[in-house]
Structures are given as C-alpha cells and as structure tokens.
Amino acid sequence: MNSYIFSGKVLPERTNVNITPIEVKMEAIDAGISSTANVSIIASQVSVVIYTNSDSDIWTLKNAVEYLVRGLVDAFGYLSGRGYDIEITSVVNYEGKYTVFGVGMSELEKSQNDRSSSFQQLLTAMDKSQNLHRVFGDLREAIRSPHDAGFLCYRAIENIHQSFMKEKDDDAKAWENLRKALLIDKSWIFQVKEFADPVRHGGTVYISGEKRILIMQHTWKLVDRFCLYVYGDFKPLSEGEFDLLKEA
C-alpha cells in the first residue's frame, strides 16, 4: 500500500474554511483507483493523505483527489450558503518525490502557437459576440474539472451554436449554419457530444485521459475557427483556405 500526500487550497483563501480531519473512501473504479483518504482543511489549506495500490499515474490520482475534495467543499458551501472552489497544487509520493501541478493541459499548451487569433483579435471578437465570453468560461472549467470535460466542451460548442440561431430558424438549421460557416463535419462535433449527453441528463460517463485530450483538442480547433469567423465580421470561412474538419 503506497501513500501520497496531496496539498492544495480552498479558493478564495480569505474565507478561512475549516473542516475537521475525516477519513473517507475514494473510488474511481473506471480509472482503477480504490483507496482511503484522510482529508483535512485548516485555514483554507487542504491536506489529503491517500493509501492505495493503484498503478495510476500521478495526474490521474490528482484528478481523483481534486474531485473528492471539491465534493466535500461543495457540500460545505451548500450548508453555509457560500460558493467556493478548490485546487490541488502539489503532491509528495511514497518515494519522497515532490511534484507541483501546473494550471494547464500540456497537450493544449504545446499547440498554443497553432491558435488562429492573437489576444488583441480575441478582445475585438469578444466585443462582437457575447457568446465568446461563455465559450472561454466553459473551456476554463473543462481544464479545471477533467471529470466533466466532455460536458463542458460540448456546452462551449452549444454556446457557439446559439450564435448561429437566426430569427425563425430551428435548432437543426442553426447547426447547419454553424457547420457551413466554420467548415465542420457532424462527426467532429459528435466526438464531443457523446461524452456530454449522459451528464446533461444527470448520468455519468467515464472519459479516459486519451479521450479527454482528443475531445478538448477537437473543441479548441472548433473555437479557433469561430474566433476567426467573429473577428472577420461573421463571414463564412473560405473552403480554399480551410479544410473540412471531420473525424477520420
């Protein structure tokens, strides 16, 4: 049985949250994690000690711990009528190795030079489309809440879809308008949608690390095109400049 000590914080820290040390079961069966966790929150500082035989990588364990602690703090927030968030910032493993977690997703960080728009262009686009504010917020939460990445990525796409809803258009027509303007095939969007539908209806769905990366990359590329579309005064993208995005 190996031990890991995770550290983090409740946000905002100025709220001074305290939860008496408790021992809880931590299970993520789909990810092969089953363990006990000792959770303590003092002055908004989080400490979690877990004991597990899981051979999951440290990032998968971190996601499971963050999901567990967020649930505890959400329950505390419900009782107190307050809104909190949490983040797990570091871990010491059973060999004494210390790891500090970043705030990004490495696969997306590596592709940042592939973004189609500059920061200044995004500011201009946001003035033209209120939907972009929600889109960027959904993408932020998709990074911060990996368990719900499919749902959040698809919600970002649905926000884009709403911007194509013209007077007297039905839902299907708006999707058609989106696909034509951004040169997106249905298959590209369905790759994300299949991981959103169960959650939207109160169900659960397991997303592997590899699949989560894929759907987030799909979503980022779609958003790239929408940003260009908005910045370009809502003119459809040219088929001569852009290939059709579709699942192979």
C-alpha positions in Angstrom: 0.0 0.0 0.0 1.6 3.3 -1.2 1.0 6.6 0.4 0.7 10.1 -1.2 0.4 13.4 0.4 -1.6 16.0 -1.7 -1.7 19.7 -0.8 -4.0 22.4 -2.0 -6.2 25.3 -1.1 -9.8 26.4 -0.9 -10.5 29.5 -3.0 -10.8 32.3 -2.2 -8.3 31.7 0.6 -9.5 34.7 2.6 -12.7 32.8 3.5 -10.8 30.7 6.1 -12.6 27.4 5.6 -12.0 24.7 8.2 -13.1 21.1 8.0 -12.3 18.6 10.8 -10.0 15.8 9.6 -12.0 13.0 8.2 -11.3 9.6 6.6 -13.4 8.8 3.5 -13.3 6.2 0.8 -12.0 7.4 -2.6 -13.0 5.3 -5.6 -12.7 5.9 -9.3 -13.3 2.3 -10.4 -13.1 3.2 -14.2 -9.6 4.6 -13.5 -8.6 1.6 -11.3 -8.5 3.7 -8.1 -9.7 2.4 -4.8 -8.3 3.9 -1.6 -8.8 5.6 1.7 -8.2 9.3 2.0 -7.6 11.4 5.1 -8.8 14.9 4.4 -8.0 17.9 6.5 -8.7 21.6 5.8 -7.3 24.2 8.1 -7.4 28.0 7.3 -8.4 27.0 3.7 -5.2 24.9 3.3 -6.0 21.4 2.1 -4.1 18.3 3.0 -5.1 14.8 1.7 -3.2 11.6 2.6 -4.2 8.6 0.5 -3.2 5.0 0.7 -3.6 3.0 -2.5 -2.3 0.1 -4.5 -3.3 1.8 -7.7 -0.8 2.0 -10.5 -2.5 5.1 -12.0 -0.2 7.9 -13.0 0.1 10.9 -10.6 -2.1 13.1 -12.7 -5.0 10.6 -12.6 -4.6 10.4 -8.8 -4.6 14.2 -8.6 -7.8 14.4 -10.6 -9.5 11.9 -8.3 -8.3 13.7 -5.2 -9.5 17.0 -6.6 -12.9 15.6 -7.4 -13.2 14.2 -3.9 -12.2 17.4 -2.1 -14.3 19.6 -4.4 -17.4 17.5 -3.5 -16.7 17.9 0.3 -16.2 21.6 -0.1 -19.3 21.9 -2.3 -21.3 20.3 0.5 -19.8 22.7 3.0 -20.7 25.6 0.7 -24.3 24.3 0.3 -24.7 24.3 4.1 -23.2 27.7 4.6 -24.7 29.4 1.5 -21.3 30.2 0.0 -19.5 29.5 -3.2 -16.0 28.0 -3.0 -13.6 26.4 -5.4 -10.5 24.3 -4.7 -7.3 23.4 -6.3 -4.7 20.7 -5.6 -1.3 22.2 -6.0 1.3 19.6 -5.2 2.0 16.0 -4.0 4.7 14.1 -2.3 4.7 10.4 -3.3 5.8 7.3 -1.3 9.4 7.7 -2.5 9.6 11.3 -1.3 9.3 12.8 -4.8 7.7 16.3 -4.8 5.6 17.4 -7.7 4.0 20.8 -8.2 1.0 20.8 -10.6 0.5 23.4 -13.2 -2.8 25.0 -14.3 -2.8 23.9 -17.9 -3.1 20.8 -20.1 0.2 20.0 -21.6 -1.2 18.9 -25.0 -3.1 22.2 -25.4 -0.1 24.2 -24.1 2.1 22.6 -26.8 -0.3 23.7 -29.5 -0.7 27.4 -28.4 1.3 28.6 -31.4 -1.3 27.0 -33.6 -4.1 29.4 -32.4 -5.6 31.2 -35.2 -6.1 34.5 -33.4 -4.0 36.9 -31.3 -5.0 38.1 -27.9 -5.9 41.5 -29.3 -8.0 39.9 -32.0 -9.9 37.9 -29.3 -10.6 41.2 -27.4 -12.1 42.6 -30.6 -14.1 39.4 -31.2 -15.5 39.4 -27.7 -16.9 42.9 -28.3 -18.7 41.5 -31.3 -20.0 38.3 -29.7 -21.2 37.8 -26.1 -21.2 34.1 -26.7 -17.4 34.1 -26.7 -17.4 35.1 -23.0 -19.3 31.9 -22.1 -17.3 29.8 -24.5 -14.0 30.8 -22.9 -15.5 30.3 -19.4 -16.6 26.8 -20.4 -13.1 26.0 -21.7 -11.6 27.2 -18.5 -13.8 24.9 -16.4 -13.1 22.0 -18.8 -9.4 22.3 -17.9 -10.1 22.7 -14.2 -12.7 19.9 -14.0 -11.4 17.0 -16.0 -14.3 14.7 -14.9 -16.8 17.0 -16.6 -14.6 17.9 -19.6 -16.9 16.3 -22.2 -20.0 18.2 -20.8 -18.2 21.5 -20.6 -16.6 21.3 -24.0 -19.9 20.5 -25.6 -21.5 23.4 -23.7 -18.9 25.7 -25.3 -19.9 24.3 -28.7 -23.6 24.8 -27.9 -22.8 28.5 -27.0 -21.3 28.8 -30.4 -24.4 27.1 -31.9 -26.6 29.7 -30.3 -24.8 32.5 -32.2 -26.0 30.9 -35.4 -29.6 30.8 -34.3 -31.3 33.4 -36.6 -34.9 34.5 -36.3 -37.4 31.8 -37.3 -34.5 29.2 -37.5 -35.0 26.0 -35.8 -32.3 24.1 -33.9 -31.3 21.9 -36.8 -30.9 24.9 -39.1 -28.6 26.6 -36.6 -26.4 23.6 -36.5 -26.3 23.5 -40.3 -25.4 27.2 -40.4 -22.5 26.5 -37.9 -21.1 23.6 -39.9 -21.3 25.5 -43.2 -19.7 28.7 -41.8 -16.9 27.0 -39.9 -16.4 24.0 -42.3 -17.1 21.4 -39.6 -18.5 17.9 -40.3 -21.0 16.4 -37.9 -18.6 13.7 -37.0 -16.2 16.2 -35.5 -18.9 17.5 -33.1 -20.3 14.1 -32.3 -16.9 13.1 -30.9 -17.6 15.6 -28.1 -21.3 15.2 -27.8 -21.2 11.5 -26.9 -19.4 12.4 -23.6 -21.8 15.3 -22.8 -25.3 13.8 -23.3 -25.3 11.4 -20.3 -24.1 14.2 -17.9 -26.6 16.7 -19.3 -29.4 14.2 -18.2 -28.0 13.5 -14.8 -25.9 10.5 -15.7 -22.2 9.7 -15.6 -19.7 8.8 -18.2 -16.1 7.8 -17.9 -13.6 9.6 -20.1 -10.1 8.1 -20.3 -7.1 10.5 -20.3 -6.5 9.9 -24.0 -10.1 10.5 -25.0 -10.3 13.7 -22.8 -7.3 15.1 -24.7 -8.9 14.3 -28.0 -12.3 15.9 -27.3 -10.6 19.0 -25.9 -8.4 19.3 -29.0 -11.5 18.9 -31.1 -13.2 21.7 -29.2 -10.2 24.1 -29.3 -10.0 23.7 -33.0 -13.7 24.5 -33.5 -13.4 27.5 -31.2 -10.3 28.7 -33.2 -12.5 28.8 -36.3 -15.4 30.5 -34.5 -13.0 33.3 -33.3 -11.8 33.8 -36.9 -15.4 33.9 -38.1 -16.4 36.5 -35.5 -13.3 38.6 -36.0 -13.9 38.5 -39.7 -17.3 40.2 -39.3 -19.2 36.9 -39.3 -18.1 35.9 -42.8 -18.0 32.1 -43.5 -14.5 30.6 -43.8 -13.2 30.0 -47.2 -13.0 26.5 -48.5 -9.9 27.4 -50.3 -8.1 28.3 -47.1 -9.5 25.8 -44.7 -10.0 22.0 -44.9 -13.2 20.4 -43.6 -12.7 19.3 -40.0 -14.0 15.7 -39.8 -13.3 12.6 -37.9 -11.3 10.1 -39.9 
